[in-house]
């Protein structure tokens, strides 16, 4: 028996035979092609076949997983038809008499290398997408055979170096009970898709593909991040019980869908969800969400060749507000920059984009982009309780400038005879330490705070959360972080305002007792975390957690805080 540790990427336990999904050898050797016209025809044929495959995968993904996941394959289709890729490929075939496969492989490799050397996580993902598309076309050019994941017809655990978006989208949930990969993290395409498919997954094992043979019995523990190979009968029984207990727990959580979120001593808090597209609202409602605590509007701008129009944005915001049926929706205005880029804006490259020209800074300079979004939001405001939130606010002047633009557009719309709600709440994301420290002054002017812990932690600890070498400093339970969170909540309450949180910390089982004790009013998280969080909060006393949080604020290290929280579970 072998126990391999990895990263728990999608919750659950799966037990089945291993199916090794290995891509064929795509090695291309240079050869001179005697007939460039014939090579161009071969290229066009391979591109056409790849186009058909991608359109079929996109359609199936749209039907089974929704628009957001299908966008991945829309970007693949854009790459497949991108003149910046295809023009140099055709030039090499004609001028250098290169074979179609060599010209494609060499050109794509240049782009992939360029993207991989960039700091932006968004562009690094673009490299993975280009590699996926290139392999698809090479499969046809080289006449390779590849076992399509969609052809799997028995219950298996898929074992792979990595799963491309194409691979993952084609997994049949009836047969693929789970998967595990050598590489990847919780935010990789494969992990995100696994959670959407609701199949257990463990990624980042480093060597599971080398350690497992097809046909081996494998257990994937997506709860604790372990892969057990050829387990004993006792271990099989242990994990069968663990799987069954998890499934029973899910059924118990489902009973809480329509229940108000209250602590054991009767204190109500709001459990909301983070979404990226209107299609995500279904998951919010199915999991009993009491609102949308973060609508990331940047996804409206990404995967396009130009800015979305006012009407496109209005329809998206209106759809979300209508679908939420009177529940509040917090919409974050455009948050581009850092790890999210829009190629069509042609923004200059920066040494440190996370600390650069991004979010509200970009919007206040490129006011035409900002005004279009504000108009769309204001027009949609009559369809439900809208809360608008400005990201990356560092100074009061930035908030005042953003608010002034919004009020200008509101007046213009009213002058045009367009109805706008007068009940819109206006708030900010607290993700910069200076804002947290000055929260008492901000609280006099905003309607609410939403604490963005993902960035607040990395800025406070001076540790890039994308950098594995300093990942140990990404400490949500560090007393310094807790003190900043406490300052923000206290400042809000002093002025009669509410404070929420929309970072990963809000759905963290270790953090929830502390946040409840600190007085957090709204917890916004991934939709699938809502019911477990509701169950946990119902077993906690706000009064007792207040005492726990007070102790945590006086501690010296994150480890001490974790031990303190664990002590209440014993």
N, C-alpha and C positions, 0 to 999 in steps of 0.2 A: 504493500500500500504506500502511496506517495501523496503528501499534502503540499500543495503549491500555493503560496500566498500571492494575492494580487489586490486590485482595487475593486471594491464592491460598487458596481456601476448601475445595477438594476435589481431591485429587491425581489427575493423569492429563493426557493430551493428547487433544483431540477436534478433528476437522476435518469440517465439514459446512456446508450452506447455512443462512443465518440465517432464523429464524422469529420475527418480532416479535410478542410477546404483549402486547397493549395493552388495558387495560380501557376500556370505553365511558365516556362522559361521564355522571357521576352527579349533575350539578348539578340541584338541586331549587329551584323557585321557589314562593313562597307563593301559594296560591289558596284561596279559601273553598269548602268543600264543602257543597252544599245538603242532602245526605243523610248525616248522621253514621253512621247504621246501615249504609249501603252501604259507607262507608269502613272501618268496623270489619270488615265481611265481607271486603273486599279485603285488609286487613291479615292477617286470619286465614288467608286462602287463600295469601298469599305466605309466611307463616310455616310453614304446613303443607308447601308445596313445598320450602322451604329445609330443613325438618326431614328430609324424605325424602332430599334430596341429601346432607346431612351424615351421615346414618346409613349411606348407601351408601358414602361416602368413608371413613368410620371403619372399616367392615367390611373394605373392600379394603385399607386401610392396616394393619389388624390382621393380615390374612392374609399380606401381602407384607413388612411391615417390623416387625411385632411390637407388643406392648402399649404400650411407651413412646411410640412415635411416634403411635399411635392416641389417646393421652391428649390430644393437642392438639385433636382433634375432639370429644372428650368435653367439653372446656372450651368449645368453640364451641356445642355443644348446650345447655350450662348457660346461656350468654349468651343464646341464642335464646329460652330459656324463663324468663329472669330477671324476676321481678315488678318489681324495682327499675328495670328498663329499660322493660318493657311497660306498667306502670301509668301512668306519666306520658305515654306515647305515647297511650294510650286516652283519658286525661283531656283531652289537647289536641284530639283528634278530637271529643270530645263537647262540651266546654265552649267551645272556641275555634273550632269548626267547621273545623279544619285538615284538609287532605288527609292520607291515611295516610302518603304518602311524606314530606311536609313534617314531620309530627309525629315520625316515626321519625328522620329526618335531623337535626332540631334537637336532639332528646333525646340521640341517640347522640353527636352532636358535643360536647355538654356533658360527657358522661362521658369521651370521648376526650381532650378538653382537660385535664380534671382529672387523668387518669392520666399524660398526657405531662408534666405539670408536677411530678410527684412524682420524687424522687431514685431510688426503687427501680427497678432494672432489671426486676424481676419485674412490677411494675405497668405499666411502660412497654410490656412485651410484651403485657400485658392490653389496652392501647390498640390495638395492632396487631391483636389477635384480634377486638376489638369492631368495628374498621374493616372487617375481612374479613367478619364476619357481617352487618354493616349493608349492605355492597355486595351481598351475596348476596340479601338480602331486597329491596333497591331494584331489582335486576335484574328481579325479577318484578313489582314495583309499577309500574315505569316501562316495562315491555314491551321491555326492551333485549335485544339479541342479543350473545352473548359466545362467542368460540371457546374451547371447553373444551380444556384441555391434553391430556385423555384422548383427544381426537379426532384428534390428530396421527398421521399414517399414513405418513410418510416420514422418512428420517434428517435431523435438523436440529440446529442449535444454537439454543436459545431465548434471545431477547434481551428484557429487560424492565426497567422501572423498579425493580421489586422483585418477588419471587415470594411470594405469600401461602402459608401452610401448605397451604391447599386446592389451590392451583396445583401446588405441589411434589409433594404426595402423588399427584396424578393424572398425573404425568409417566410415560410409558411408556418403560422402559429400552431396549426394542428399537428405538425410533425417536429418542428424545431422547438425543443423544450427549454433551451438555454444556449448560451455560447460563452466562450472564453478566448482571449487573444493575448499574444505576447506583448503588444504595445497598446497605447491609448490611455485616456484618463476619463474622469466623470463627465467632462464637457466635450469629449470627442463625438463626432457624428454617430459612430456606432453605439455609444452609450446612450445618447439622446434618443436614438431610434429604438433601442431596446426598451427603454422606459415607456415609449409610446406603444410598443407592441405588448408591453407588460410581460416580458419574458426575462427570467433571471440572467444576469451577466456579470462576469468578472473579467476585468481588463488589466493590462499592465503587469502580466505575470512574468514577463521577460523570456521564459523558455518553455511554456506549456506545449507549444507545437512540437518541440524536439522531444519532450518527455512522454508524449502520449501517442499511442498507435490507434489507427482506425479499428473500431470494434471493442476497444477497452471500455469497461464500465466506468463512468465518470459522474461525480457529483459536483454541481456548480452551486456554491453557497453565495448567492448575491446579497445576503444579509450581512455577512461578516468578511467577505472577500477571500474565500478559500476554494480551491479546486482539489478534490480528492480523487485519485486515480486507482482503480481496482480495489475498492474498499472491502473490508471484511463484512460478514453478515451482520455483526453487531453494529458496525458503523453505518451500514445501510439502514438498519432499523432506527438508529439514532437520528439520521437525517430525514428518514421518512416521517418520523414523529415531528421533527422540526418543520418540515414542509407543511404537514397537515395542520400543525398549530398556527403557522403563519396564515394559511388559507382560512382557518376558522377566525383568526384575528381580523382578517379583512372583512369577513361577513359581519362580525360584531361592529366594526367601525362603520359599516354601511348603515347600521341602525341609527347612527348619529347625524345622518344627512340633514334632516330638518330640525335638528335640536339647536337651541340657542347656546352659544359658547359661554359657559359660566364656570367659575372656580367653585371649589367645594363650599366656600363660605358665601356664595351668591354674587360674586363680582363678575359683571359681563365685560368681555373683551371681544373685539371684532376679528374674525379670521377671514382674510381675503387672499386672493391669488395673484400671482404675477403672470401676465400674458404677453404674447408677441403679435398675435393676429386675432381678428374677429372669430375665427374658427376655434380658438382656444377657450372661448366662453362655455362651450358645451362641457368641457372637463371641469370648469369652475362650478357649474351648477350641479353636475353629477356627483361632485365631491362635497356638496353642501357649503360652498363658499358664500360668505356674507357680503361680498363685494369684490371689486378688482382694486388691489392696492398698488399695482404698477402695470400700466399698459406701455410697453416699450415701443414707441412709435417709429423708431429708426428702421424697423423691419419693413415699413411702408416705403422707405427710401432705398433699401438695399436690393440687389439683384435686378436693378433697372439700368437703363442707359441714360435716363434723364430724371429730373425731379418729378415727384408725383404732383398732379394738379390739385387745386383746391377742392374740386368735386370728388376726386378719388379719395382724398383724405376725409372729407365730410362724410361720404358714404361709409367709410370704415368706422369712424367714431360713432356715427348714428347707429350703425348695426350693433356695436358693442353695447351702447346705452340701452337700446331697445331690448336686446337679448337678456340683459341683466334685470329687466322687469322691476325697475324702481330701486335696485340696490346701487350703492355709490360706486363710481368708477373714477380712479385716480389716473389721469393721463400725463405721462412725462413728455415734455416737449423734446424736440430733436436732440438726441445725445450721440452725436457722431464725433469721432476722434478717439485717441487712445488705441484700442484694439479693433475699432470699427471704422472703416474708411469707405468713402464714396468716390470711386475712381473718376466719375464724370465731373466732380467739383475741381479736380486738378489742384488740390491743396499742396503746398510745399512740404517736403519730407522734413521731419523734425528729429532731433537727437533723442528727445524723451517725450513722445506724443501723449503719454498719460498726464504729463504736467504742462501740456502745451495748449495749442489753439483748438479747443474742442467745446462741445456742448453749448452752454449759454454764451461762452466767449465768441464762438463762431456765429451764433444767432444774432448777437448784438452788433456784430460787424456786418454780416450779410443779412440786413434787415428784410430784404424782399422775400427771402426764404422763410424767415421767422413770421412775417406778417401773413403769408399765405397759410401757414399752419394755424396761426391764432384765429384767422377768419373761419377756417374750417371747423375748429373747435367751438367757437362761439355760435356758429350756425347750428351745430349739433347739440348745444347745451339745452335746448328745449325738449329733448327726447329722454332725459333722465338726469339724476343728480350727478353733475359733473364736477370733478375736482381737478384743477390744472396745477401741475407741479413743474417748477423750473429746476434743471439739474446743474450740478457743478457751481453752485453759487458760493462765492468766496467773500463778497463784501455786500453791505447794505445797498451801495450804489448800483450794483448789478441787479439786485432784486427790484429796486425802484425803477430802473430803466426798462426792465422786462415788463413790469406791471404797467408802466406808462404806455408802452406800445400796445399792450392788450386793451387798455381803456380807449386808446385812439381808434383801434379797429372796431371796438364795440360801438363807439359813437358813430362811426362811418356806416356800419351795418344798420343801425337804428334809423339813420338818415335815409338809407335806401329802402326803408320800410320792411326790413328783415327782422323777424322776432329773435330776441336773445334773452336768455334767462338772467334774472338779477340775483340768483341764488348760488352762483358759481363760487366755490371755495378756491382760494389761491394759496399755494404753499411752495415749499422748497425741499429738495433733497439735501440732507445734511451728510455730506461725504468728505468735507474738507475740515481738518481740525480747527482752523480759525473760525469757522462758522459755528462749530459746537461750542467753542469757548465763548463766543459772542451771542449765544442762543438767547440770552435774556433780552438783548436788544432786538434781535430778529423777531422774537415772539410778540413784540408790540405791533408788528406790521403784517405778519403772515397769518393765515387762517389755520395752518397746520404744518407740522414737520413730518417728513418721512426719512428715517435714518438709513442711508445706503452703506451698510457695513462692509460690503466687498471692497470698496475704495477707501472708506474711512480707516479700515484696518491697515491697508498697505501704505497709506499716506502717514498714518500715525507711527507705524513701526519702521518706516523708510525701507520697506521690503517689497519688491516687485512680486506680486502673487503668481506671475508667469515663470519666475526664475526658481528652478528646483533647488539650487544651492542655498537659497535663503528662505525656502518654504517653511522652515521651522519657526520663522518669525511671524508667520501668518497666524496670529493667536487671537481668536475671537473672545476667549475667556480671560485675556490679560486684564488685570485690574485697571490699567490705563484706559483700555477700550471701554470697560464697564463704567468708569468714572465719566468719560465723555458722554456715553449714552444717558447716564443718570442726569448730567447737567442739562441735556437737551429736554428730557422728559419733565424735569422740575421747572425749567424755564417756560415750557408750554403751559403746564398746569397753573402756574402763577398768573398767567394772563388769560386763563379760561379757554385755552386752545388744546387740541388733541395732538398726540405724538404717535406715529406709527413707525414700522421698520419694514423695509422691502429687500434687505440683503439676505443671503443664505442663512445667516444667523437666526432669522425669525422663525425658521422651521426646524431648528436644531434642538433635538430632545434634551441636550445638556444645557443649552442656553435658555430654553423656555421658562424653567422655574425662576431663573435670575431676572429675566425680562418681566415676568409677571410681578415679581417682588419690587422691581424698579418702577412699576406703574405704567408700563407700555399699554396704550389703548388699542392699537391695531397691529396685528401680525400678518404680514403678507408673504406668501411662500409659493412653492410649486403646488399645483392643485392637488396632486396625490399625497401631499403632506398634511392637508387640512384635517382630515378625519383622525389620523393618529394624534395630531396636536390637540384637537378638541377633546379626545379621550384623556390625554395626559393632563390637560388643564382642569378637567372635571374632578380629578383626584387630588388637586393641589389647593391649599388654602392661601389666598392672597396675603392674609395677615402673617402667616408663618413664612411665606416666601419673602415678605418684606424684611423680616429678621435675617433670613438667609442672605439676601442681597446686601444688606448692611454689613454683614461679616465679610462677604466677598470683596466689597470695596476697600476693606482694610488689609487685604492680603497682599503678598509680595509677588507671587508668580501665578501664571495660568494653571500650572499643575496643582497648586494648592486649591485653586477655585474648583477645578474638576473634582478633586477629592472631596471637597465640601459638598458639592451637589450629589455626588455618589452616596454620601453618608445619609442623605434623606431617603434613598431608595432601599437601604438595607433594613 
